[in-house]
Amino acid sequence: MKFTIDIDCTPEEARAFFGWPNVEGFQAAMMKIVQERMTEYLESADAETLAKMWLPTGLEAWESMQKSFMSQFMAGAKKAETK
């Protein structure tokens, strides 16, 4: 036998029912601190530093992929010439 119970309540009501603490104030304070720190860092960093941090191997991987494609195209062109 299987049955389902749907309970319609707000997160605040569920927290109170289960006896969980209300952490909304703590969460809001922590998010404010995180936002301030990120804003300070982004304002102090230049675009090149941010690009290197976010895409450390992005440019090298792109160049490697281009070289790989070019070598495959050249190999295909050589095969087409010999036929």
C-alpha positions as CSV (number, residue, x, y, z in Angstrom):
1,M,0.0,0.0,0.0
2,K,1.3,3.4,-0.9
3,F,-0.2,6.8,0.0
4,T,0.9,10.4,-0.4
5,I,0.3,13.4,1.9
6,D,0.7,16.9,0.5
7,I,1.3,19.7,3.1
8,D,0.9,23.3,2.0
9,C,2.9,25.5,4.3
10,T,5.5,28.3,4.1
11,P,9.2,27.7,4.9
12,E,8.7,29.6,8.1
13,E,5.9,27.4,9.2
14,A,7.9,24.2,8.3
15,R,10.9,25.5,10.3
16,A,8.6,26.2,13.3
17,F,6.9,22.8,13.1
18,F,10.2,20.9,13.0
19,G,11.9,23.2,15.5
20,W,14.6,24.3,13.2
21,P,16.3,27.7,13.8
22,N,15.5,30.7,11.7
23,V,18.7,31.6,9.9
24,E,17.4,34.3,7.5
25,G,19.2,37.1,9.3
26,F,22.5,35.2,9.4
27,Q,22.1,34.3,5.7
28,A,21.4,37.9,4.7
29,A,24.4,39.1,6.7
30,M,26.7,36.5,5.1
31,M,25.5,37.3,1.6
32,K,26.1,41.0,2.2
33,I,29.7,40.3,3.3
34,V,30.2,38.0,0.3
35,Q,28.8,40.6,-2.1
36,E,31.0,43.4,-0.6
37,R,34.1,41.3,-0.9
38,M,33.4,40.3,-4.5
39,T,32.7,43.9,-5.4
40,E,35.9,45.1,-3.8
41,Y,37.9,42.4,-5.6
42,L,36.3,43.0,-9.0
43,E,36.9,46.8,-8.7
44,S,40.6,46.3,-7.8
45,A,41.4,43.6,-10.4
46,D,42.0,44.4,-14.1
47,A,40.5,42.6,-17.0
48,E,43.6,40.6,-17.9
49,T,44.0,39.2,-14.3
50,L,40.3,38.3,-14.2
51,A,40.5,36.5,-17.6
52,K,43.6,34.5,-16.5
53,M,41.9,33.5,-13.2
54,W,38.6,32.5,-14.9
55,L,40.1,31.0,-18.0
56,P,43.5,29.7,-17.0
57,T,43.8,27.2,-19.8
58,G,41.1,28.7,-22.1
59,L,43.4,30.3,-24.6
60,E,45.9,27.5,-24.7
61,A,43.1,25.0,-25.2
62,W,41.6,27.1,-28.0
63,E,45.0,27.4,-29.8
64,S,45.5,23.6,-29.4
65,M,42.1,22.9,-30.9
66,Q,42.9,25.2,-33.8
67,K,46.2,23.5,-34.5
68,S,44.5,20.1,-34.3
69,F,41.8,21.1,-36.8
70,M,44.4,22.6,-39.1
71,S,46.5,19.5,-39.1
72,Q,43.4,17.4,-39.8
73,F,42.4,19.7,-42.7
74,M,45.9,19.6,-44.1
75,A,46.0,15.8,-43.9
76,G,42.7,15.6,-45.7
77,A,43.9,18.0,-48.4
78,K,47.0,15.9,-49.0
79,K,44.9,12.8,-49.3
80,A,42.6,14.5,-51.8
81,E,45.6,15.7,-53.9
82,T,47.1,12.1,-54.2
83,K,43.8,10.6,-55.5
